[in-house]
Amino acid sequence: MIIAFANLPNRAQFVTCVSIGASVFPLTIKTVAVTSLVTLAGFVLAEALHYVGMLGDFGNAITEFLSESETMVKSLQRWIHRQRKIMRKQFQLEELLKTVYKSLGKDRVFWAGLGVGAIASVVLDDKKTSQGLDENAVKKLKL
């Protein structure tokens, strides 16, 4: 399958990737949104359990618990500082472009097609048809 895709001309690869990007991107966005909500709910639940004393002392917030363990917080701060330095070096425009061109290699058409498909799915998203309403139903609702 991959060999057959690699043998396609660039235009056919691009069109294929646009259709894949347009169909997969909305599902990806929904998955990320649900994951974020579950993570947020987990944090709120952990904070509530900690506040009532099931995960620590009664009445203390997680931030107070973290202030008690300063060595862990200091090591985390040092790690974040090192990562910030690395990111600052890597996210210079020249370095970023070098990394992108180097990592894409022969797959530029593939990733460009996926990106265009993802953008097209957002731009061309029609709320009326995605909710299953045709134009006549929408006109009836507006009266």
Secondary structure, 3 states (H helix, E strand, C coil): CHHHHHHCCHHHHHHHHHHHHHHHHHHHHHHHHHHHHHHHHHHHHHHHHHHCCCCCCCCCCHHHHHHHCHHHHHHHHHHHHHHHHHHHHHCCHHHHHHHHHHHHHHHHHHHHHHHHHHHHHHHCCCHHHHCCCCHHHHHHHHC
